[in-house]
Amino acid sequence: MQANINVDSGRAVVKLAGRFDFNAHRSFRGAYEPLVDDGAVTALQIDLDGVDYLDSSALGMLLMLRDKAGAAGKAVTLANARGGVKQVLDIANFGKLFQID
């Protein structure tokens, strides 16, 4: 999985591409931890447009991000989930846990 980060006016967008599974744990955490710690960042958006596969470990990573960001007073949204990725998020009821754009 690849992660590209863009920060603009306090809003960080993390664009993910590829397989989002357990093997992506280290790179995903490395992408979001500096943003959670950055006082200038007030909100994070995880852009799933380039993700072609998502499993239960990725769901767990998103929940960990939500908890860490929430403790830092930052909102987390998910965006551009399509196909099988959207289906997994829907089955897991992530719409109740995240704002999904």
N, CA, C and O atoms as CSV, one atom per row, in Angstrom:
chain,resi,resn,atom,element,x,y,z
A,1,MET,N,N,0.826,-1.174,0.000
A,1,MET,CA,C,0.000,0.000,0.000
A,1,MET,C,C,0.875,1.243,0.000
A,1,MET,O,O,1.924,1.287,0.642
A,2,GLN,N,N,0.425,2.239,-0.726
A,2,GLN,CA,C,1.108,3.521,-0.761
A,2,GLN,C,C,0.221,4.567,-0.106
A,2,GLN,O,O,-1.005,4.487,-0.176
A,3,ALA,N,N,0.851,5.550,0.533
A,3,ALA,CA,C,0.111,6.642,1.160
A,3,ALA,C,C,0.746,7.963,0.749
A,3,ALA,O,O,1.942,8.180,0.942
A,4,ASN,N,N,-0.069,8.833,0.184
A,4,ASN,CA,C,0.364,10.187,-0.156
A,4,ASN,C,C,-0.403,11.151,0.731
A,4,ASN,O,O,-1.610,11.004,0.922
A,5,ILE,N,N,0.298,12.135,1.272
A,5,ILE,CA,C,-0.293,13.052,2.240
A,5,ILE,C,C,-0.259,14.472,1.692
A,5,ILE,O,O,0.748,14.925,1.149
A,6,ASN,N,N,-1.386,15.163,1.849
A,6,ASN,CA,C,-1.488,16.565,1.475
A,6,ASN,C,C,-2.153,17.302,2.635
A,6,ASN,O,O,-3.244,16.930,3.067
A,7,VAL,N,N,-1.495,18.344,3.136
A,7,VAL,CA,C,-2.049,19.139,4.222
A,7,VAL,C,C,-2.322,20.535,3.698
A,7,VAL,O,O,-1.446,21.177,3.119
A,8,ASP,N,N,-3.561,21.002,3.909
A,8,ASP,CA,C,-3.950,22.333,3.453
A,8,ASP,C,C,-4.924,22.935,4.462
A,8,ASP,O,O,-5.976,22.358,4.739
A,9,SER,N,N,-4.575,24.076,4.999
A,9,SER,CA,C,-5.440,24.816,5.940
A,9,SER,C,C,-5.915,23.946,7.098
A,9,SER,O,O,-7.093,23.978,7.455
A,10,GLY,N,N,-5.021,23.180,7.676
A,10,GLY,CA,C,-5.357,22.368,8.837
A,10,GLY,C,C,-6.032,21.046,8.540
A,10,GLY,O,O,-6.313,20.273,9.455
A,11,ARG,N,N,-6.295,20.777,7.269
A,11,ARG,CA,C,-6.954,19.522,6.877
A,11,ARG,C,C,-5.946,18.639,6.141
A,11,ARG,O,O,-5.373,19.039,5.128
A,12,ALA,N,N,-5.745,17.448,6.664
A,12,ALA,CA,C,-4.814,16.510,6.046
A,12,ALA,C,C,-5.592,15.456,5.281
A,12,ALA,O,O,-6.544,14.873,5.799
A,13,VAL,N,N,-5.181,15.215,4.046
A,13,VAL,CA,C,-5.765,14.155,3.236
A,13,VAL,C,C,-4.698,13.086,3.032
A,13,VAL,O,O,-3.612,13.363,2.524
A,14,VAL,N,N,-5.025,11.861,3.437
A,14,VAL,CA,C,-4.132,10.724,3.256
A,14,VAL,C,C,-4.744,9.861,2.159
A,14,VAL,O,O,-5.743,9.177,2.379
A,15,LYS,N,N,-4.131,9.899,0.966
A,15,LYS,CA,C,-4.618,9.115,-0.175
A,15,LYS,C,C,-3.917,7.767,-0.158
A,15,LYS,O,O,-2.692,7.678,-0.244
A,16,LEU,N,N,-4.723,6.723,-0.045
A,16,LEU,CA,C,-4.178,5.369,-0.014
A,16,LEU,C,C,-4.363,4.699,-1.367
A,16,LEU,O,O,-5.325,4.970,-2.085
A,17,ALA,N,N,-3.425,3.822,-1.700
A,17,ALA,CA,C,-3.514,3.074,-2.955
A,17,ALA,C,C,-2.976,1.670,-2.738
A,17,ALA,O,O,-1.987,1.470,-2.034
A,18,GLY,N,N,-3.644,0.700,-3.358
A,18,GLY,CA,C,-3.209,-0.688,-3.278
A,18,GLY,C,C,-4.019,-1.483,-2.273
A,18,GLY,O,O,-5.165,-1.146,-1.972
A,19,ARG,N,N,-3.412,-2.543,-1.757
A,19,ARG,CA,C,-4.071,-3.416,-0.780
A,19,ARG,C,C,-3.909,-2.841,0.615
A,19,ARG,O,O,-2.794,-2.562,1.055
A,20,PHE,N,N,-5.025,-2.665,1.309
A,20,PHE,CA,C,-5.011,-2.162,2.680
A,20,PHE,C,C,-5.299,-3.359,3.582
A,20,PHE,O,O,-6.452,-3.695,3.851
A,21,ASP,N,N,-4.219,-3.993,4.040
A,21,ASP,CA,C,-4.331,-5.184,4.869
A,21,ASP,C,C,-3.262,-5.136,5.950
A,21,ASP,O,O,-2.607,-4.109,6.128
A,22,PHE,N,N,-3.080,-6.234,6.672
A,22,PHE,CA,C,-2.141,-6.247,7.793
A,22,PHE,C,C,-0.735,-5.820,7.380
A,22,PHE,O,O,-0.036,-5.183,8.168
A,23,ASN,N,N,-0.313,-6.148,6.186
A,23,ASN,CA,C,1.027,-5.778,5.727
A,23,ASN,C,C,1.201,-4.268,5.605
A,23,ASN,O,O,2.331,-3.783,5.542
A,24,ALA,N,N,0.106,-3.523,5.571
A,24,ALA,CA,C,0.161,-2.062,5.443
A,24,ALA,C,C,0.205,-1.367,6.802
A,24,ALA,O,O,0.260,-0.139,6.868
A,25,HIS,N,N,0.182,-2.141,7.884
A,25,HIS,CA,C,0.095,-1.563,9.230
A,25,HIS,C,C,1.175,-0.504,9.480
A,25,HIS,O,O,0.869,0.617,9.885
A,26,ARG,N,N,2.408,-0.861,9.243
A,26,ARG,CA,C,3.520,0.051,9.545
A,26,ARG,C,C,3.459,1.316,8.681
A,26,ARG,O,O,3.653,2.419,9.191
A,27,SER,N,N,3.195,1.169,7.401
A,27,SER,CA,C,3.164,2.347,6.529
A,27,SER,C,C,1.954,3.234,6.823
A,27,SER,O,O,2.057,4.459,6.755
A,28,PHE,N,N,0.800,2.622,7.152
A,28,PHE,CA,C,-0.378,3.425,7.483
A,28,PHE,C,C,-0.146,4.209,8.767
A,28,PHE,O,O,-0.442,5.402,8.833
A,29,ARG,N,N,0.378,3.547,9.775
A,29,ARG,CA,C,0.664,4.225,11.039
A,29,ARG,C,C,1.708,5.322,10.844
A,29,ARG,O,O,1.592,6.403,11.421
A,30,GLY,N,N,2.711,5.046,10.043
A,30,GLY,CA,C,3.732,6.051,9.761
A,30,GLY,C,C,3.178,7.259,9.027
A,30,GLY,O,O,3.716,8.360,9.143
A,31,ALA,N,N,2.100,7.058,8.268
A,31,ALA,CA,C,1.486,8.169,7.536
A,31,ALA,C,C,0.647,9.041,8.458
A,31,ALA,O,O,0.690,10.267,8.354
A,32,TYR,N,N,-0.122,8.424,9.363
A,32,TYR,CA,C,-1.046,9.242,10.152
A,32,TYR,C,C,-0.497,9.748,11.480
A,32,TYR,O,O,-0.940,10.797,11.948
A,33,GLU,N,N,0.446,9.051,12.107
A,33,GLU,CA,C,0.922,9.480,13.426
A,33,GLU,C,C,1.471,10.904,13.445
A,33,GLU,O,O,1.146,11.655,14.365
A,34,PRO,N,N,2.296,11.313,12.466
A,34,PRO,CA,C,2.770,12.702,12.495
A,34,PRO,C,C,1.622,13.715,12.362
A,34,PRO,O,O,1.704,14.819,12.899
A,35,LEU,N,N,0.566,13.341,11.653
A,35,LEU,CA,C,-0.575,14.236,11.480
A,35,LEU,C,C,-1.361,14.382,12.774
A,35,LEU,O,O,-1.822,15.475,13.105
A,36,VAL,N,N,-1.514,13.284,13.506
A,36,VAL,CA,C,-2.213,13.330,14.786
A,36,VAL,C,C,-1.424,14.183,15.779
A,36,VAL,O,O,-2.009,14.901,16.591
A,37,ASP,N,N,-0.102,14.100,15.711
A,37,ASP,CA,C,0.754,14.853,16.627
A,37,ASP,C,C,0.927,16.311,16.226
A,37,ASP,O,O,1.368,17.121,17.041
A,38,ASP,N,N,0.591,16.662,14.997
A,38,ASP,CA,C,0.770,18.021,14.476
A,38,ASP,C,C,-0.365,18.919,14.956
A,38,ASP,O,O,-1.522,18.706,14.594
A,39,GLY,N,N,-0.041,19.912,15.760
A,39,GLY,CA,C,-1.052,20.811,16.300
A,39,GLY,C,C,-1.764,21.637,15.248
A,39,GLY,O,O,-2.869,22.122,15.491
A,40,ALA,N,N,-1.154,21.808,14.083
A,40,ALA,CA,C,-1.765,22.601,13.015
A,40,ALA,C,C,-2.835,21.817,12.247
A,40,ALA,O,O,-3.659,22.408,11.549
A,41,VAL,N,N,-2.819,20.497,12.377
A,41,VAL,CA,C,-3.805,19.658,11.687
A,41,VAL,C,C,-5.014,19.477,12.600
A,41,VAL,O,O,-4.881,19.021,13.736
A,42,THR,N,N,-6.192,19.836,12.097
A,42,THR,CA,C,-7.421,19.726,12.894
A,42,THR,C,C,-8.330,18.597,12.427
A,42,THR,O,O,-9.206,18.161,13.175
A,43,ALA,N,N,-8.132,18.115,11.191
A,43,ALA,CA,C,-8.983,17.064,10.652
A,43,ALA,C,C,-8.192,16.201,9.682
A,43,ALA,O,O,-7.296,16.679,8.986
A,44,LEU,N,N,-8.542,14.922,9.650
A,44,LEU,CA,C,-7.902,13.984,8.732
A,44,LEU,C,C,-8.961,13.330,7.860
A,44,LEU,O,O,-10.024,12.935,8.339
A,45,GLN,N,N,-8.658,13.224,6.587
A,45,GLN,CA,C,-9.515,12.498,5.663
A,45,GLN,C,C,-8.701,11.360,5.077
A,45,GLN,O,O,-7.599,11.569,4.569
A,46,ILE,N,N,-9.243,10.164,5.149
A,46,ILE,CA,C,-8.599,9.001,4.560
A,46,ILE,C,C,-9.300,8.752,3.224
A,46,ILE,O,O,-10.466,8.361,3.181
A,47,ASP,N,N,-8.568,8.985,2.141
A,47,ASP,CA,C,-9.113,8.843,0.787
A,47,ASP,C,C,-8.833,7.424,0.304
A,47,ASP,O,O,-7.682,7.041,0.097
A,48,LEU,N,N,-9.893,6.658,0.130
A,48,LEU,CA,C,-9.785,5.240,-0.225
A,48,LEU,C,C,-9.955,4.982,-1.712
A,48,LEU,O,O,-10.117,3.832,-2.122
A,49,ASP,N,N,-9.922,6.024,-2.526
A,49,ASP,CA,C,-10.174,5.881,-3.959
A,49,ASP,C,C,-9.244,4.876,-4.626
A,49,ASP,O,O,-9.675,4.136,-5.510
A,50,GLY,N,N,-7.984,4.835,-4.223
A,50,GLY,CA,C,-7.019,3.937,-4.852
A,50,GLY,C,C,-6.904,2.576,-4.192
A,50,GLY,O,O,-6.085,1.754,-4.606
A,51,VAL,N,N,-7.717,2.325,-3.166
A,51,VAL,CA,C,-7.647,1.046,-2.453
A,51,VAL,C,C,-8.491,0.012,-3.192
A,51,VAL,O,O,-9.681,0.219,-3.432
A,52,ASP,N,N,-7.858,-1.102,-3.547
A,52,ASP,CA,C,-8.589,-2.142,-4.270
A,52,ASP,C,C,-8.946,-3.340,-3.390
A,52,ASP,O,O,-9.664,-4.239,-3.828
A,53,TYR,N,N,-8.449,-3.354,-2.151
A,53,TYR,CA,C,-8.745,-4.455,-1.235
A,53,TYR,C,C,-8.618,-3.934,0.183
A,53,TYR,O,O,-7.692,-3.188,0.503
A,54,LEU,N,N,-9.560,-4.334,1.032
A,54,LEU,CA,C,-9.576,-3.910,2.436
A,54,LEU,C,C,-10.019,-5.113,3.261
A,54,LEU,O,O,-11.015,-5.756,2.927
A,55,ASP,N,N,-9.294,-5.426,4.333
A,55,ASP,CA,C,-9.701,-6.562,5.162
A,55,ASP,C,C,-9.957,-6.118,6.601
A,55,ASP,O,O,-9.907,-4.928,6.910
A,56,SER,N,N,-10.229,-7.081,7.469
A,56,SER,CA,C,-10.586,-6.753,8.853
A,56,SER,C,C,-9.447,-6.075,9.609
A,56,SER,O,O,-9.703,-5.263,10.498
A,57,SER,N,N,-8.223,-6.384,9.283
A,57,SER,CA,C,-7.118,-5.712,9.971
A,57,SER,C,C,-7.071,-4.232,9.588
A,57,SER,O,O,-6.701,-3.392,10.409
A,58,ALA,N,N,-7.441,-3.909,8.351
A,58,ALA,CA,C,-7.520,-2.504,7.933
A,58,ALA,C,C,-8.629,-1.793,8.695
A,58,ALA,O,O,-8.475,-0.630,9.071
A,59,LEU,N,N,-9.738,-2.473,8.926
A,59,LEU,CA,C,-10.812,-1.887,9.724
A,59,LEU,C,C,-10.304,-1.568,11.131
A,59,LEU,O,O,-10.606,-0.511,11.685
A,60,GLY,N,N,-9.540,-2.484,11.693
A,60,GLY,CA,C,-8.955,-2.253,13.015
A,60,GLY,C,C,-8.002,-1.067,13.020
A,60,GLY,O,O,-7.979,-0.289,13.974
A,61,MET,N,N,-7.220,-0.927,11.962
A,61,MET,CA,C,-6.293,0.212,11.864
A,61,MET,C,C,-7.061,1.528,11.782
A,61,MET,O,O,-6.654,2.526,12.376
A,62,LEU,N,N,-8.167,1.530,11.048
A,62,LEU,CA,C,-8.980,2.742,10.960
A,62,LEU,C,C,-9.579,3.088,12.321
A,62,LEU,O,O,-9.671,4.263,12.676
A,63,LEU,N,N,-9.981,2.085,13.076
A,63,LEU,CA,C,-10.515,2.330,14.415
A,63,LEU,C,C,-9.438,2.870,15.355
A,63,LEU,O,O,-9.707,3.752,16.171
A,64,MET,N,N,-8.223,2.339,15.239
A,64,MET,CA,C,-7.118,2.861,16.051
A,64,MET,C,C,-6.847,4.318,15.719
A,64,MET,O,O,-6.631,5.137,16.613
A,65,LEU,N,N,-6.859,4.643,14.424
A,65,LEU,CA,C,-6.679,6.029,14.007
A,65,LEU,C,C,-7.774,6.899,14.603
A,65,LEU,O,O,-7.491,7.972,15.136
A,66,ARG,N,N,-9.013,6.452,14.519
A,66,ARG,CA,C,-10.136,7.215,15.054
A,66,ARG,C,C,-9.955,7.494,16.544
A,66,ARG,O,O,-10.207,8.608,17.003
A,67,ASP,N,N,-9.522,6.490,17.295
A,67,ASP,CA,C,-9.312,6.659,18.736
A,67,ASP,C,C,-8.188,7.638,19.030
A,67,ASP,O,O,-8.337,8.516,19.880
A,68,LYS,N,N,-7.060,7.496,18.335
A,68,LYS,CA,C,-5.920,8.387,18.573
A,68,LYS,C,C,-6.235,9.817,18.146
A,68,LYS,O,O,-5.901,10.768,18.853
A,69,ALA,N,N,-6.873,9.965,17.000
A,69,ALA,CA,C,-7.222,11.298,16.521
A,69,ALA,C,C,-8.266,11.928,17.441
A,69,ALA,O,O,-8.182,13.116,17.754
A,70,GLY,N,N,-9.242,11.145,17.873
A,70,GLY,CA,C,-10.267,11.659,18.779
A,70,GLY,C,C,-9.674,12.138,20.090
A,70,GLY,O,O,-10.090,13.166,20.625
A,71,ALA,N,N,-8.700,11.396,20.612
A,71,ALA,CA,C,-8.036,11.801,21.853
A,71,ALA,C,C,-7.277,13.111,21.671
A,71,ALA,O,O,-7.068,13.853,22.631
A,72,ALA,N,N,-6.862,13.395,20.426
A,72,ALA,CA,C,-6.144,14.635,20.120
A,72,ALA,C,C,-7.100,15.740,19.656
A,72,ALA,O,O,-6.662,16.833,19.298
A,73,GLY,N,N,-8.415,15.449,19.664
A,73,GLY,CA,C,-9.404,16.447,19.271
A,73,GLY,C,C,-9.514,16.668,17.773
A,73,GLY,O,O,-9.889,17.750,17.323
A,74,LYS,N,N,-9.187,15.644,17.009
A,74,LYS,CA,C,-9.209,15.763,15.545
A,74,LYS,C,C,-10.282,14.847,14.960
A,74,LYS,O,O,-10.455,13.713,15.407
A,75,ALA,N,N,-10.993,15.347,13.967
A,75,ALA,CA,C,-12.021,14.559,13.293
A,75,ALA,C,C,-11.380,13.704,12.208
A,75,ALA,O,O,-10.384,14.094,11.599
A,76,VAL,N,N,-11.967,12.529,11.975
A,76,VAL,CA,C,-11.509,11.632,10.904
A,76,VAL,C,C,-12.701,11.308,10.014
A,76,VAL,O,O,-13.763,10.916,10.497
A,77,THR,N,N,-12.511,11.477,8.711
A,77,THR,CA,C,-13.539,11.089,7.747
A,77,THR,C,C,-12.924,10.115,6.750
A,77,THR,O,O,-11.711,10.096,6.541
A,78,LEU,N,N,-13.780,9.316,6.146
A,78,LEU,CA,C,-13.371,8.404,5.084
A,78,LEU,C,C,-14.002,8.913,3.798
A,78,LEU,O,O,-15.123,9.421,3.813
A,79,ALA,N,N,-13.296,8.782,2.699
A,79,ALA,CA,C,-13.815,9.308,1.435
A,79,ALA,C,C,-13.512,8.361,0.278
A,79,ALA,O,O,-12.546,7.598,0.309
A,80,ASN,N,N,-14.359,8.434,-0.737
A,80,ASN,CA,C,-14.160,7.774,-2.031
A,80,ASN,C,C,-14.050,6.258,-1.957
A,80,ASN,O,O,-13.313,5.652,-2.736
A,81,ALA,N,N,-14.774,5.640,-1.031
A,81,ALA,CA,C,-14.805,4.183,-0.981
A,81,ALA,C,C,-15.722,3.688,-2.096
A,81,ALA,O,O,-16.840,4.177,-2.257
A,82,ARG,N,N,-15.237,2.716,-2.858
A,82,ARG,CA,C,-16.002,2.197,-3.980
A,82,ARG,C,C,-15.952,0.670,-4.004
A,82,ARG,O,O,-15.071,0.050,-3.408
A,83,GLY,N,N,-16.904,0.094,-4.696
A,83,GLY,CA,C,-16.894,-1.351,-4.950
A,83,GLY,C,C,-16.817,-2.179,-3.688
A,83,GLY,O,O,-17.558,-1.957,-2.730
A,84,GLY,N,N,-15.899,-3.146,-3.702
A,84,GLY,CA,C,-15.736,-4.060,-2.582
A,84,GLY,C,C,-15.319,-3.368,-1.298
A,84,GLY,O,O,-15.685,-3.806,-0.207
A,85,VAL,N,N,-14.550,-2.285,-1.419
A,85,VAL,CA,C,-14.113,-1.534,-0.234
A,85,VAL,C,C,-15.331,-0.909,0.446
A,85,VAL,O,O,-15.474,-0.986,1.666
A,86,LYS,N,N,-16.195,-0.298,-0.338
A,86,LYS,CA,C,-17.421,0.298,0.221
A,86,LYS,C,C,-18.307,-0.780,0.836
A,86,LYS,O,O,-18.909,-0.572,1.890
A,87,GLN,N,N,-18.383,-1.916,0.183
A,87,GLN,CA,C,-19.204,-3.017,0.684
A,87,GLN,C,C,-18.707,-3.490,2.055
A,87,GLN,O,O,-19.511,-3.734,2.955
A,88,VAL,N,N,-17.388,-3.619,2.215
A,88,VAL,CA,C,-16.825,-4.044,3.504
A,88,VAL,C,C,-17.143,-3.006,4.583
A,88,VAL,O,O,-17.524,-3.370,5.695
A,89,LEU,N,N,-16.989,-1.722,4.266
A,89,LEU,CA,C,-17.304,-0.670,5.237
A,89,LEU,C,C,-18.781,-0.699,5.613
A,89,LEU,O,O,-19.128,-0.506,6.778
A,90,ASP,N,N,-19.648,-0.937,4.637
A,90,ASP,CA,C,-21.086,-1.008,4.904
A,90,ASP,C,C,-21.433,-2.207,5.789
A,90,ASP,O,O,-22.208,-2.073,6.735
A,91,ILE,N,N,-20.873,-3.358,5.491
A,91,ILE,CA,C,-21.141,-4.571,6.270
A,91,ILE,C,C,-20.676,-4.383,7.717
A,91,ILE,O,O,-21.322,-4.861,8.649
A,92,ALA,N,N,-19.550,-3.683,7.895
A,92,ALA,CA,C,-18.997,-3.445,9.234
A,92,ALA,C,C,-19.673,-2.268,9.944
A,92,ALA,O,O,-19.283,-1.915,11.057
A,93,ASN,N,N,-20.678,-1.660,9.312
A,93,ASN,CA,C,-21.404,-0.519,9.884
A,93,ASN,C,C,-20.494,0.659,10.217
A,93,ASN,O,O,-20.711,1.359,11.206
A,94,PHE,N,N,-19.478,0.873,9.390
A,94,PHE,CA,C,-18.559,1.978,9.647
A,94,PHE,C,C,-19.220,3.339,9.434
A,94,PHE,O,O,-18.692,4.356,9.883
A,95,GLY,N,N,-20.355,3.370,8.765
A,95,GLY,CA,C,-21.091,4.617,8.611
A,95,GLY,C,C,-21.587,5.160,9.943
A,95,GLY,O,O,-21.892,6.347,10.057
A,96,LYS,N,N,-21.670,4.292,10.953
A,96,LYS,CA,C,-22.070,4.726,12.295
A,96,LYS,C,C,-20.883,5.221,13.105
A,96,LYS,O,O,-21.058,5.890,14.123
A,97,LEU,N,N,-19.678,4.896,12.657
A,97,LEU,CA,C,-18.465,5.249,13.392
A,97,LEU,C,C,-17.685,6.398,12.760
A,97,LEU,O,O,-16.954,7.114,13.444
A,98,PHE,N,N,-17.848,6.562,11.462
A,98,PHE,CA,C,-17.127,7.582,10.697
A,98,PHE,C,C,-18.100,8.337,9.808
A,98,PHE,O,O,-19.134,7.808,9.400
A,99,GLN,N,N,-17.756,9.568,9.518
A,99,GLN,CA,C,-18.428,10.244,8.415
A,99,GLN,C,C,-17.787,9.707,7.146
A,99,GLN,O,O,-16.566,9.754,6.994
A,100,ILE,N,N,-18.607,9.198,6.236
A,100,ILE,CA,C,-18.096,8.653,4.980
A,100,ILE,C,C,-18.613,9.515,3.846
A,100,ILE,O,O,-19.818,9.596,3.607
A,101,ASP,N,N,-17.682,10.159,3.148
A,101,ASP,CA,C,-18.043,11.035,2.029
A,101,ASP,C,C,-17.962,10.300,0.709
A,101,ASP,O,O,-18.232,10.884,-0.340
